[in-house]
Amino acid sequence: MNKNLFLVGLAVLSVLVSCRPDSIRDAIGRQLQQYPESRVQDIYKSFCQDALGPGHLIPHPDAARSYLMSELEVFRAQRDSGLCPVPRERFVPVGDEGNYVRVDLSVVLDSVLNAETLLDAFVRSANEGKRLTVKAWTTKWADVAKVIRSHFPAIPDADKDLTLIDSLMVGGHYILHHSAVYNGCYLPHYRIVARDIFEKEIKAAL
């Protein structure tokens, strides 16, 4: 009897495990639903930002401030000319774990959030945020690439882009830009903020 109960327990556990959602697949599906013109490069960027954050330390906030103000002017001009898609997502978690959140710069242009508040959150996220080692990120991307090949082969140029990304990573290039298609369709303007900072200091304002 005990043996039978044990076997039943194993069967139930097997069903539960098999029904457990695939977080990587779900995250890719969400991105393709929100941004249907995403390419493999854009999926890579989302998962990379989740793993490595903004991708570099910011020792001099003044330079980051200058770049932010310049980008805001470009974004403002694009909006005024009617180029930018409306509405825009004000914030989007990246990757499958959501360690970081993309905060759209429209929140600054619409006076929902002060530019200095966003800049401070971004700089602290870049300098102090959680991140994987390069080795761990390489392993994680291999898992993501496997899911793309298995479940999302219809993404345009998927095989070619996966091969290109592999070669870039072998050469030590881990931080990539958005694809030209994504840039043309969505005109992305955002800053990456660590989830804990976002939740405590920014989310309520949005």
PyMOL commands that set and color helices and strands:
alter all, ss='L'
color gray80, all
select helices_A, chain A and resi 2-19+23-34+40-52+61-80+106-109+115-128+134-151+158-170+180-186+195-205
alter helices_A, ss='H'
color red, helices_A
select strands_A, chain A and resi 91-93+100-104+190-194
alter strands_A, ss='S'
color yellow, strands_A
deselect
rebuild
show_as cartoon
